[in-house]
Amino acid sequence: MNMMTIPNTVSEFSKYAAQEFLQTAVFIDDRIYERKDGSIPESKLPSAPRSRPRALKSADQKVSSNVSGGIEESDQKEYSPRKIVISFAKKQIICSLYQPEKEAKFSEKSDVFSLCMAADIVIVDWDLHGDAGTKALELVGELIQRAVTDVPEQLRLILVYTDQIDLRGIGEQLYEKISRNIRDENLSVEDDGLAFHTLNSRVSILGKENGKRPDQYKKHEVVEKELADKAIEEFTKLASGLLHAASFLGLAKIRKNSRKILSKFNSSLDPAFLTHRAMSLPDEDAADHLIPLLVSEIEAVLEDSLPKPLISDALIEDWCQNKWMPGDHVKKLLGNNTGQTKVAIDFCLKGKRMRNDHENVDLIKQAISKKEEWRNERNKIREISSILLAIKDSVANHEFSRLMSSRTFYGKHRKDLKLGTIVRQEKNGENPPRYLLCLQPVCDSVRLSAARKFIFAELEEVEQDGKNKASHILLPSDNKPKELLYQPKAFKCFISEFSPESKTKQILTKLLDDGREIFTDMNNCEYVWLDQLKTSHAQRAVEKYARELSRVGLTESEWQRLLDK
């Protein structure tokens, strides 16, 4: 395996991962192909983009027609789109140049918008054909709006790269436009009002080299040959966490190994697959087997190509020292005479073996036994697991737990009722509601030709500060996550009958006007879809239920039974 060298600091690791992940950029300017003598090439574009003066577009200047075709010989003070392309090429990022016509549209249905939607990085000049930012403003606003509504999973960096002097004025116009499109709580302002961060997009204003700007803007100027470095740095601010960086590396490795993955599914296997499918019919459609096959190949790529460990001890220590921001609750939990950073590092690197190093910290002694085992005390585990959180009431632990146990849904398709589906039974406003976990085997929830009874286990809603020590299922909620207690007891069994759709032969949800997705049983009782456990977690729930049902009841001496406890 080609081993990669992982940086030891979080900031460098994030930048390295972002560079590995990024593949495409688009640069939009109205004078990309303009010659120095002021003429515009005819329909055939030149093999190398020509440069234009760095001065403001409104300036009326005569430029020498003595052009040098080589990048090394060109005037370093002149604006050159070619240098931009080369700066990205050195990072193995494809940068497309786009020069719009004067009458070109920049709306959601325009060609330039479609091009930008396919790019990781969008770089746009502010003053296009002398419009004082009208088209750039429309493009940025539409991209931000689309990212919020239609494609919330896609991360995108937008750079406004301009020779205008008043960068702050551009920032004010952009803020007004963006804030109208999204809610204020999802928009943060950074870099003295020259950068805007949304949930999945970042807009930064950068200046082309210009000697007329005030000193306050000099740090925001970037020469063309350094634009790629600056773009990667800005993209890193959009996704700078340890898990973000690890995800970027994983996705980059999948893309780089795509040809190898495709070779495993070459056309010579088509006859074998069709034979397998034919022999599986009509009991099942073997096309469903392709997804597990593809998943296993992707998993193999990640296991074999990513470094081990992916998150090194050096990275974790750097995070504790430079990224961790202890909340107000940490001092109360650890006491006044404790080095908080040292506790955080030991907690991350030693776990329960940290006890002997911090005998003076009551919380650690109460949460970890002398045998270096976590004590089975629910409240103490909650307290010590909040040390790294920014605030005590953060839901980060809950969200990470859901990420590990619940299936993520991409796209807007109807949900099907099967093993691991969690629903809430609507009981005409009765309180509390009934939460149910579907235990129906997958093979008994597909290819249904008639009504079928489904088996559920009732879930009990519990308080977060409760003392119950059983495992829980977590659900998202408006205020705080709901914790549902799963008890695999036969007396908590619930059965209801559903009728499948004739075409899909499955039990599918129906979308209501209020956004809820519901299943309806044969008695017209509604069940709101809430979540779907991953297969392994759902299977564990079934195993616990089966184990409970297989208990043996017998008559024996009470004296002997009590001794056997």
Secondary structure as UniProt FT lines:
FT   HELIX           10..21
FT   STRAND          24..28
FT   TURN            30..33
FT   TURN            36..37
FT   TURN            57..58
FT   TURN            71..73
FT   TURN            76..77
FT   HELIX           81..89
FT   TURN            90..92
FT   STRAND          94..98
FT   TURN            102..103
FT   TURN            108..109
FT   HELIX           111..117
FT   STRAND          121..124
FT   TURN            129..130
FT   TURN            132..133
FT   HELIX           134..149
FT   TURN            152..153
FT   STRAND          156..162
FT   HELIX           167..181
FT   HELIX           184..186
FT   STRAND          188..190
FT   HELIX           191..193
FT   STRAND          195..197
FT   STRAND          201..207
FT   TURN            211..212
FT   HELIX           215..220
FT   HELIX           224..226
FT   HELIX           227..238
FT   HELIX           242..256
FT   HELIX           258..264
FT   HELIX           267..269
FT   HELIX           270..280
FT   TURN            281..283
FT   HELIX           286..289
FT   HELIX           290..305
FT   HELIX           313..318
FT   HELIX           319..323
FT   HELIX           328..334
FT   TURN            336..337
FT   HELIX           340..350
FT   HELIX           351..357
FT   TURN            359..360
FT   HELIX           362..367
FT   TURN            370..371
FT   HELIX           378..384
FT   TURN            385..388
FT   TURN            392..393
FT   HELIX           396..405
FT   TURN            419..420
FT   STRAND          421..425
FT   TURN            428..429
FT   STRAND          434..438
FT   HELIX           442..444
FT   STRAND          452..462
FT   TURN            464..465
FT   STRAND          472..475
FT   STRAND          482..486
FT   HELIX           490..492
FT   STRAND          493..498
FT   TURN            502..504
FT   STRAND          510..511
FT   TURN            513..514
FT   STRAND          517..520
FT   TURN            522..523
FT   STRAND          526..533
FT   HELIX           535..549
FT   HELIX           558..563
//
